[in-house]
Amino acid sequence: MSSITTYPTLTIGQTTEAIAAIGTTNTVLVLSEPGCGKTSILRGLAEMFGDKWRNVGDSFEDDKYDYIYIDGPNKEMMDLAATIPNHASKSMDYYISCLFNMNNPRPKVILVDEALKVPKLLQPIFTRMYLEKTVGDEPLPKGSYILATSNNSSDGVGDVLPAHTANRLTIVRMQKPSMKDWLIWAAERNINPIIRATVAMYPRMMKSYLDADQHDNPYIFRPSSTMLSFVSPRSLEKCNPIVNAKLSEEMTLALLAGTIGERGARDMSAFIQMEKKVKKFDDIIKNPEGIDMPHEDETAAILLMLFQGLDHIDTQDKLNKFQLFVNRIKQVEIQTLWFILLMRSNKARLGRYNETVNKWAIENHHLLG
């Protein structure tokens, strides 16, 4: 286990940046455990390159690249290329699938998902593509990127990498996002405050089975566990429509359990019930220094109030008043988390020019090192 946990790893942001830097010459294979956002790298590259593409099916004439997603295990030979008889020349012509949009001279950004589960018949095509940047005998446009994703072999989900294929690739092990990084991502995508508060309260949800002392973690994917539903960045996002639906307690718990597992579901369900009791944002703004503060042992309630505040603040006046409320929180760890999330959110501009926030930062600079 120590040889795995000490192997150099990159965050998803670093992985995307690395692919952008070397991806026209090196095919990068990204390995991580299930549900960590590997396929979202394609979108991340589009954002980094300044293109409009975001999802499969998008097409924008002014984009600099064509973005192509290939679901490796579910492709057949005819999905990629085929030889067709040419009766005039009495020979066989090689035709490339329209999947690759080769009639358009734009360079391609191709993601081969679940690359290590590709059918054996297709592996030679992909292996050559990785090394030579071709589809069969047809070269890809100059400047094209190819990247591949799959799971760790230690995940036990059927990923096998032959040595001769590995030698054609640059292999990157990608980390799960940290709790703070996931909270920032979740805020940008309007994930319900209840879900974000749950993760902040139970940071073990974002741990990896490769981390030390996680053999008994009740939330996450573990190869030795028979648990089908578990907490991952992907499954947490799928909780959003469940929480937003505001169904009965029984229905919500059952749906959450089938999405993130029973332990995570019960913890998140407790936050849902608590939401009805915590002070609302408007009430805090009306009297930030006088409104009743949850007891310092009621961390869950405080976190829920913070995430609701982060979603609702849209003016300097509201931020100023909410910061006065935050200053009353006794746990400096929670105050620090609030500041970090604020300054890495789309409200950062408000924070930079807010006198009350800046005063807190100056007085507590030792917490931010």
N, C-alpha and C positions, 0 to 999 in steps of 0.2 A: 504493500500500500504506500509506503514512503516514497518509492520510486515514481508513483503516479502523482502524488500530491506535490512533489517538489519539481516536477517537470514545468518548464516555462509556459505560462498561459497568457492570453490576452483578453481584454474586455471586448464586448461586441463593437464598441466604438473604435478601439485600436485595431481590431480585425478588419473592419471596413476600411479604415485608413491604410492599412498595410496592403490590402487587395488593390486599392486605387493606385498605390505606388508601384506595385510590381506585377499586377495582374495581366498586363499585355505580353509579358515574357514568361512568367511563372504561373502555372495553375495551382491555386491555393485550395487545399482540402481542409474544410473547417469541421472539427470534431467537437461535439459536446453531448451532454446527456439530453434526454427528451424534454421538449417544451421550453428551450432556452432562447429561441428567437433566431435560429440559424438562417432560416429562409428570409427573414426580414432584412438581411444584409443586402439583398437585391434592391429593395426600396431605399435603403440607406445610401447605396452607391448612386442611385438616381438623384437623391437629394444633394449628395456631395458634388455631383457633376452639373447641378443646376438644371436638370431636366424635370419635366412635369409628370413623367410616368410614376405611378404609385402601386398599381395592382395589375394582375394578369388580366388582359383584355383591353388595357389602356393603349391608346395610339395617338401620338402627337407628332405632326409633321415637322415641327421645329425643334424636336428633341435631337440631341447630338448622337444618341445611341438607340439601337433597338434592344429592348429588354426581353429576354426569353427565359421562361421557366420550364424546366424539364422534370417531370415526376418520374425519376429513374426506374423504380420497380414496376411501374405500370405502362412502360413503353414496349412496343414490339418493333421488329425490323422495319415494317412498312411505315411506321410513324417517323422514321428518321430518313431513310433513303431506300431506293429500289433500282434494279436494272430492268429496263423496259426494251423490248425488241424494236429495232429501227428497221422496218421492212425495206426502206429505200436503199440503205447501205448494207443490209443483211448482217447487221451487227447489234450489239447490246449497248444501249445508252444508259448512263448513270444519272438518275434524277434525285435531287435533294428535296426533302420535304419542305412544304411551304412554312412549316414551323420556324425555320431559320430565316425566312424572309430574305433570301439571297438575291432577289431581284432589286432590293434596295441596297445601294452601295454603302449605307451607313455602317460603321463598326458595330459589333454586337457585344452585349453583356449577357452571357449565358450562365445560368445557374442550374447545375445538375443536382437535384435534391435526392437524398437517400442514395448517394452514388455507390455505396458499398453493398447495396442490395439490388443493383442492376442485374437483369437476367444474364446468364452466362453467355448466351449467344451474342448479346450486344456489347459485352465488355471490350472486345478488340476495337470496336468503333470509338467508344469513349476513351479508351487508353490512348489511341492515336490522336484523338481530338485534344486531350490534355497536353500532349507533348508537342504536336506539330501545328495546332490551331487550324485543323481542317475538319470538314465533315466528309468522311470517305476520302475521295481524291480532290475535293473542292476546297481550296483555301478560304478561310474566313477573311473578311475585309481587314486590311491593316489597322492595327489599333484595337482589335477586339479583345475582350476579356472573357476568360472562362474560369469559373469557380465551382467547387463541389462541396456538398455538405453530407454529413452522416453522423451516426452515433459512435461513442467510444466502444471499442471492442469489449471493455469491461462492463458495459451496460447489459450485456447478455441478450441483445435483441437481433442477433444474426448478422452483424457487420464483420466482414472478413476483407482484409487488405493484403493481396499478394505482394511479395517483395518487389517484383519487377514493375508493378504499378506504382507502389509507394515511391520508387526511385524516380518516377516521372513527375512527382508532385512536391509542393511545399506544404507540409502538414502543420496546421495550427490548431492547438487545443484551446477552445474558447471557454472562458469562465461563465458561470451563472452570474447574472447581475447581482450586485450587492443590494441590500435593503434600500439604501438611500438612492442608488441609481434607478432602481425599479420604481420607487415612489415619484421620482422626477418624471420618468417616462409615463407613468400612470396619470399624473396630473395633466400632462400635455395632451393626453387622449381622453380626458374627461371620465376617467374611471371613478366610480362612486366613492365618496369619502369614507363610507363604511368599510369598503374593501381595503383602501389605503391605510386606514387606522388599524385594521386587523393585522396587516403585515407589519406595521410599525410596532405594534404591541407584541407580536410574536415573530421576531426576526429569524428564528430557526426555519421559518417557512422558505427563506431564500438561501439556506445552506445547501451544500452538495454532499452526496454520499461519499465523495472523494475527500472531503474535509475531515479533519481529525475529530474523533469523539461524536460521530453522527450515526453510529450503528443502531441507536435506539430512537432516532428522530421519527416521530409519529406522522409527520406531514409530508415528507418528500419521497421522491423515487429512490428506491434501493433495490438493486438487482436480486438481493436475497429475499425480498418481501413478495408476498402474493397479492398485495394491495393493487387493484386495478386503477383506482382513481387516487390522484395525489396532487399536491400543490406544486405548481410550476408557473413561470411567468405566463405561459400560454393558457393554463387552466384558470388562473386568477382573472385573466381578461374575460374568459367565458362566464365568470360569475357576474359580470356587470349587468347583462340583461335579466338575470335571475333576481338580483337585488333591486333593480329598477322596476321590476314588474309588480312589486309590493303584493305578493300573494300571501296566502295564509301561512302561519308559522310552520305548520306541518308540511305544506307543499314546498316552501322555501328550503327547509332543512333537507328534505329528500332530494331536491334538485342540486343543492350545494354538495351534499354527500356524494352524489353521482358525478360530480365535477372535480372536486378537490379532496375527496375522502372524508370519512366521518369526523375525525378529530378537527380538521380545518373547518368543516361545516358547522360543527357545534360552537367553535370559537367565533366564527363570523356571525352566526345566528344570534349569539349573545350581544354583539354590537348592534345588530338590527333592532333588538328589543330595547337596548339602551338608548338608541337615537330618540325615541319618543320622550325620554326624560331629561336629556341634556338641554342646556340653555341654547336658544337659537341665536344666530348671528346678529340679527337686528336688535335683539335684547342686549347683547354684549356691547354693541356700538352705542346704544343709548346711555349705558352706564358702565363703562369699562373698568372703572376703579371702585365701583360699589356693588356690582352684581356678585351674587354668591359664587364662590370658587369651589369646584369639587375638592374633596379632601385629597391630600397628596397621595393617599393610597389608591385613589380612583383614577389611575393612569389612563385607563381605557376611555373614560369620559373626557378627560382633558385632550387626548389625542384626537378624538372625534370632533371636538370643538375647533381644534387647530386646523384640521383638514377642511372643515366647512368654511372656516375663515379664509383659507387660501383660495378657495373657489369663488368667494363672494367679494373679496376686496377688489375695487376698481378705481378708487380715488385716493389721493394723499390723505384726505380727512379720515376715511375709513381705515386706512392702514395705520395712521397715527393713533387712532383710538384703540384699534385691535392690539397694537404693540403695547399700549398701556396695560391691557388685560394680560398679555403674555408676560410682561415684567412681574406680574404677581405670582406666576407659577413658581413653586419652590424648587422643582427639580430642574437643575441647570442643564441636564442632558436634554430635556424636552425643549427648553428655550433654545439650545444650540441647534437641535434638529429643525426647529421652526425657522431659524435664521438661514440655515443651509438650504432648506427647501425653497424658501422665499427667494433667495438670491440666485438660485438655479432654475427658477420658473419663469413664465412669461410676465411675472410681476416684478422682475428684477429691477427694471428701470424705476418703478415706483420706490423700491427699497433703497436704491442708491441715492436718491434725492430726498429721503425722508429723515428729518432731523431726529425723531425719536428712535428709529431703527439704527441710525448711525451712532447715536449716543450709546445704545446697548452694545454695539459692536466694539466701540472704543473701550468701554468699561469691562468687556469680557473677551478681549482679544486673545488672552491666554487660552481660551477654550477652543479657538479656531485654528490653532497651529497644526 
